[in-house]
Amino acid sequence: MDNLILEQNIANKKIHFERAIFISWYCSLGDCTYCYMSTQKSLISDPNKAKRSTASILAEAYLCKKLGWKVGNLAAGYGSYTPQSILELVKNIFSITNEKIWLNIGVLSEKTIESLVPYLEGIYGAVETTNEIVHKKVAPNKPIAPIERMFKICDKYNLKKAMTFIVGMGETIDDFDSLKNFIIKNNVDKVIFYALNPIKGTMFENNNGPEIDYYVEWIRKTRNEFPNIDIVAGPWVDRVDNLHLMLEAGANAITKFPAIKLFNTIHAKNIEEEIKKAGFEMEGSFTQIPDINIENIDNFDFDPILKEKIKIKLKQYINQLNKN
């Protein structure tokens, strides 16, 4: 059924935006050599203070629903949340979106996964690269084997599996076979292709990131090998003018765009034009604000104090959208 839906969406030329909602900027590993969180770990004395407020997270989820965006995943570093705290947060978001959620918060135990099953669509494995030499260099304490064991647990509970892949960290297109084999071995449902975004303070800060043709080739080869897999393109703002190439190559969703901050800016307008250029129609909008009644938050079964905090955050987000 899921493959049929994907085929229908491609046939109907529909493209959706998956917004990753970051819930914490702390990571107990904090040593991946490409990652922003690796530059922050030494600055965080109390990991709890690196968490976003529950109100801001729930307000963002509500805004996504109103704007026609999907909550692509809840994202955080390893060790950011306890099993009980992530369960409570996932329940609350599910009550807002009425859609099951993807988690991207590291390798989870079976006990944790089992408790989350009623609210989960699937779980991300932050694989990043399937070139073993490159992986040891860029993610020295994040081996792939525990991710594969977690994927087996997902199979047990009929959860979907997604993997992230960062193009431009030292692999070559000759490594595609290793990606292909990983997808087959683990029966991966979704691949998110990020283009390396060089971050100050990491080993890649002076890197320009991958050439667009090389990045697109990874998408094209994956689509050719796996006609029914979900492929999400995650370019940064400086690559949105080439989005049509990513869609034409086989991506059926997009992510990695700061859509609230850049709502209705030239970048947002360019994305909508790029989607049209590729012959697709966007679900939701980066430029048009629908009617958003913040008083509807009262309809949710939240603590009254939390409801008021969510309303305050929603007003702030809506003001940001209106600025542009």
C-alpha positions as CSV (number, residue, x, y, z in Angstrom):
1,M,0.0,0.0,0.0
2,D,2.8,2.5,0.9
3,N,4.6,1.8,-2.4
4,L,1.3,2.4,-4.2
5,I,0.9,5.7,-2.5
6,L,4.4,6.7,-3.5
7,E,3.8,5.7,-7.1
8,Q,0.6,7.7,-7.2
9,N,2.2,10.8,-5.7
10,I,5.0,10.6,-8.3
11,A,2.4,10.1,-11.1
12,N,0.3,13.0,-9.7
13,K,3.4,15.2,-9.6
14,K,3.0,16.0,-5.9
15,I,6.0,17.2,-3.8
16,H,5.8,17.7,0.0
17,F,8.1,19.5,2.4
18,E,9.3,17.5,5.4
19,R,10.3,19.8,8.3
20,A,12.7,18.4,10.8
21,I,11.8,19.7,14.2
22,F,14.9,20.0,16.3
23,I,14.2,19.3,20.0
24,S,17.7,19.6,21.4
25,W,21.1,20.8,20.4
26,Y,23.0,18.4,22.8
27,C,24.6,15.2,21.8
28,S,26.3,12.9,24.2
29,L,28.7,11.8,21.4
30,G,29.4,15.2,20.0
31,D,32.4,14.2,18.0
32,C,31.1,13.7,14.4
33,T,33.5,15.9,12.4
34,Y,30.8,17.4,10.1
35,C,28.2,18.2,12.7
36,Y,27.2,21.6,14.3
37,M,26.6,19.8,17.6
38,S,30.2,18.8,17.8
39,T,31.0,22.6,18.0
40,Q,28.6,23.1,20.8
41,K,29.2,20.2,23.2
42,S,32.0,21.9,25.1
43,L,29.8,25.0,25.5
44,I,26.9,23.0,27.1
45,S,27.3,22.6,30.9
46,D,23.8,21.4,31.4
47,P,22.3,19.2,28.6
48,N,18.8,20.0,29.8
49,K,19.3,23.6,29.0
50,A,20.0,22.7,25.4
51,K,16.5,21.4,25.0
52,R,13.8,23.5,23.3
53,S,10.8,24.3,25.4
54,T,7.8,21.9,24.9
55,A,5.6,24.9,24.0
56,S,7.9,26.0,21.1
57,I,8.1,22.4,19.8
58,L,4.3,21.9,19.9
59,A,3.7,25.3,18.4
60,E,6.0,24.5,15.5
61,A,4.2,21.1,15.0
62,Y,0.8,23.0,14.9
63,L,2.2,25.5,12.4
64,C,3.5,22.7,10.1
65,K,0.0,21.2,10.1
66,K,-1.6,24.5,9.2
67,L,0.9,25.3,6.4
68,G,0.6,21.9,4.8
69,W,4.1,20.8,5.8
70,K,4.8,17.3,7.2
71,V,6.7,16.9,10.4
72,G,9.6,15.0,8.8
73,N,11.1,13.9,12.0
74,L,11.9,14.9,15.6
75,A,15.7,15.4,15.6
76,A,18.2,15.6,18.4
77,G,21.6,14.2,19.3
78,Y,22.3,11.0,21.2
79,G,21.2,11.0,24.9
80,S,19.1,14.2,24.6
81,Y,15.9,12.7,26.0
82,T,15.0,10.0,28.5
83,P,12.5,7.3,27.3
84,Q,9.7,8.8,29.4
85,S,10.3,12.4,28.2
86,I,10.4,11.5,24.5
87,L,7.3,9.4,24.9
88,E,5.4,12.3,26.4
89,L,6.6,14.7,23.7
90,V,5.7,12.2,20.9
91,K,2.2,11.7,22.3
92,N,1.6,15.5,22.4
93,I,2.8,16.0,18.8
94,F,0.7,13.1,17.7
95,S,-2.4,14.7,19.3
96,I,-1.7,17.8,17.2
97,T,-0.9,16.4,13.8
98,N,-2.9,13.2,14.1
99,E,-0.1,11.6,12.1
100,K,2.5,9.1,13.2
101,I,5.9,10.5,13.7
102,W,9.5,9.7,12.6
103,L,12.3,9.9,15.2
104,N,15.9,10.8,14.5
105,I,17.4,10.9,18.0
106,G,20.1,8.2,17.9
107,V,20.0,4.5,18.5
108,L,17.1,3.5,20.7
109,S,16.6,0.4,22.8
110,E,13.9,-2.1,22.1
111,K,12.1,-1.2,25.4
112,T,12.0,2.5,24.3
113,I,10.8,1.6,20.8
114,E,8.1,-0.7,22.1
115,S,6.6,2.1,24.2
116,L,6.6,4.5,21.3
117,V,5.1,2.1,18.7
118,P,1.5,3.5,18.8
119,Y,2.8,6.9,17.7
120,L,5.6,6.1,15.3
121,E,5.8,5.9,11.6
122,G,9.4,4.9,11.7
123,I,12.9,5.6,12.9
124,Y,15.9,7.2,11.3
125,G,19.4,5.7,11.3
126,A,22.0,8.4,11.0
127,V,24.2,6.3,8.7
128,E,25.7,9.4,6.9
129,T,28.0,7.3,4.6
130,T,28.5,3.7,3.7
131,N,32.2,4.1,2.8
132,E,33.8,2.5,5.9
133,I,37.0,4.5,5.7
134,V,35.2,7.8,5.5
135,H,32.7,6.7,8.2
136,K,35.5,6.0,10.7
137,K,36.9,9.5,10.0
138,V,33.7,11.5,10.2
139,A,31.7,9.6,12.8
140,P,34.3,7.7,14.9
141,N,31.9,6.8,17.8
142,K,28.8,6.2,15.8
143,P,29.3,2.8,14.2
144,I,26.7,1.4,11.8
145,A,26.2,-2.0,13.4
146,P,24.0,-0.6,16.3
147,I,21.9,1.1,13.7
148,E,21.4,-2.1,11.9
149,R,20.4,-3.9,15.1
150,M,17.9,-1.1,15.7
151,F,16.5,-1.6,12.2
152,K,15.9,-5.3,13.1
153,I,13.9,-4.1,16.1
154,C,11.9,-1.9,13.7
155,D,11.1,-4.9,11.6
156,K,9.8,-6.7,14.7
157,Y,7.3,-3.9,15.4
158,N,6.5,-3.1,11.7
159,L,8.1,0.3,11.8
160,K,9.5,1.9,8.7
161,K,13.3,2.6,8.5
162,A,15.0,5.8,7.1
163,M,18.7,6.5,6.6
164,T,20.5,9.7,6.2
165,F,23.3,10.1,3.7
166,I,25.6,13.1,3.5
167,V,27.1,13.6,0.0
168,G,30.5,15.2,-0.2
169,M,32.4,13.9,2.9
170,G,35.0,12.0,0.9
171,E,33.1,9.2,-0.8
172,T,33.0,8.8,-4.5
173,I,30.2,7.7,-6.8
174,D,32.0,4.3,-6.9
175,D,30.7,3.9,-3.4
176,F,27.1,3.7,-4.7
177,D,27.2,-0.1,-4.6
178,S,27.8,0.0,-0.8
179,L,24.8,2.2,-0.4
180,K,22.7,-0.1,-2.6
181,N,23.8,-3.1,-0.6
182,F,22.9,-1.4,2.7
183,I,19.4,-0.5,1.5
184,I,18.8,-4.0,0.3
185,K,20.3,-5.7,3.4
186,N,18.2,-3.5,5.8
187,N,15.1,-3.1,3.6
188,V,15.3,0.7,4.0
189,D,12.1,2.6,3.2
190,K,13.5,6.1,2.9
191,V,16.8,7.8,2.1
192,I,17.5,11.4,2.9
193,F,20.3,12.9,0.8
194,Y,21.9,15.9,2.4
195,A,24.6,17.9,0.6
196,L,27.5,18.6,2.9
197,N,27.0,22.0,4.4
198,P,30.5,23.1,5.7
199,I,30.1,24.4,9.3
200,K,32.6,26.6,11.0
201,G,34.6,24.8,13.7
202,T,34.4,21.4,11.9
203,M,37.0,19.7,9.7
204,F,35.0,20.7,6.7
205,E,34.7,24.4,7.4
206,N,36.9,25.3,4.3
207,N,35.1,22.8,2.1
208,N,32.8,23.9,-0.7
209,G,30.5,20.9,-0.4
210,P,29.7,18.7,-3.4
211,E,29.2,19.8,-6.9
212,I,25.5,19.8,-7.8
213,D,25.8,17.3,-10.6
214,Y,27.6,14.8,-8.3
215,Y,24.9,15.3,-5.6
216,V,22.1,14.8,-8.1
217,E,23.8,11.6,-9.4
218,W,23.4,9.9,-6.0
219,I,19.6,10.7,-6.2
220,R,19.3,9.5,-9.8
221,K,21.2,6.2,-9.3
222,T,19.1,5.5,-6.1
223,R,15.8,6.1,-7.9
224,N,16.9,3.9,-10.9
225,E,17.8,1.0,-8.6
226,F,14.8,1.5,-6.2
227,P,11.7,2.8,-8.1
228,N,9.5,2.7,-5.0
229,I,11.8,4.0,-2.3
230,D,11.1,7.3,-0.7
231,I,13.8,9.8,-1.6
232,V,14.1,13.1,0.2
233,A,16.4,15.9,-1.1
234,G,18.0,18.0,1.6
235,P,19.9,20.8,0.0
236,W,20.9,23.9,1.9
237,V,19.6,27.4,0.9
238,D,22.5,28.0,-1.5
239,R,21.4,25.1,-3.6
240,V,17.7,25.7,-4.0
241,D,18.1,27.1,-7.5
242,N,19.0,23.5,-8.6
243,L,16.0,21.9,-6.9
244,H,14.4,21.1,-10.2
245,L,17.4,18.8,-11.0
246,M,16.9,16.9,-7.8
247,L,13.2,16.4,-8.5
248,E,13.8,15.4,-12.1
249,A,16.4,12.9,-10.8
250,G,13.9,11.2,-8.6
251,A,13.4,13.0,-5.3
252,N,9.8,12.9,-4.1
253,A,10.1,15.2,-1.1
254,I,12.3,18.0,0.1
255,T,13.7,19.0,3.5
256,K,16.6,21.1,5.1
257,F,15.1,24.5,4.4
258,P,14.6,27.0,7.2
259,A,11.0,27.6,6.1
260,I,9.8,29.7,9.0
261,K,12.8,32.1,9.1
262,L,12.8,32.4,5.2
263,F,9.1,32.3,4.7
264,N,8.0,34.3,1.6
265,T,11.6,35.4,0.9
266,I,13.3,35.1,-2.5
267,H,14.6,31.7,-1.4
268,A,11.1,30.5,-0.6
269,K,9.7,31.8,-3.9
270,N,12.6,30.2,-5.8
271,I,11.7,26.8,-4.3
272,E,8.1,27.1,-5.4
273,E,9.2,28.1,-8.9
274,E,11.8,25.2,-9.0
275,I,9.0,22.8,-8.1
276,K,6.9,24.1,-11.0
277,K,9.9,24.1,-13.3
278,A,10.3,20.4,-12.7
279,G,6.6,19.9,-13.5
280,F,5.5,19.2,-9.9
281,E,2.9,20.7,-7.6
282,M,3.8,21.6,-4.0
283,E,1.7,20.5,-1.1
284,G,1.3,23.4,1.3
285,S,3.1,26.7,0.9
286,F,6.3,28.7,1.6
287,T,4.6,32.0,0.6
288,Q,1.0,32.0,1.6
289,I,-0.2,32.2,5.2
290,P,-3.6,30.4,5.8
291,D,-6.0,31.4,8.5
292,I,-4.5,30.3,11.8
293,N,-6.7,30.6,14.9
294,I,-4.4,30.2,17.9
295,E,-7.4,29.9,20.2
296,N,-7.9,26.4,18.7
297,I,-5.1,25.3,21.0
298,D,-7.7,25.2,23.7
299,N,-9.2,22.1,22.0
300,F,-6.2,20.0,22.8
301,D,-5.9,18.0,26.1
302,F,-2.9,19.9,27.4
303,D,-2.3,21.5,30.8
304,P,-3.8,25.1,30.8
305,I,-0.5,26.7,31.5
306,L,1.1,24.8,28.6
307,K,-1.7,25.9,26.3
308,E,-1.0,29.5,27.0
309,K,2.7,29.1,26.4
310,I,2.0,27.4,23.1
311,K,-0.2,30.4,22.1
312,I,2.6,32.8,22.9
313,K,5.0,30.8,20.8
314,L,2.5,30.6,17.9
315,K,2.1,34.4,17.9
316,Q,5.9,34.7,17.7
317,Y,6.1,32.3,14.8
318,I,3.2,33.9,12.9
319,N,4.8,37.3,13.4
320,Q,8.0,35.9,11.9
321,L,6.0,34.6,8.9
322,N,4.3,38.0,8.5
323,K,7.6,39.9,8.6
324,N,8.4,38.7,5.1
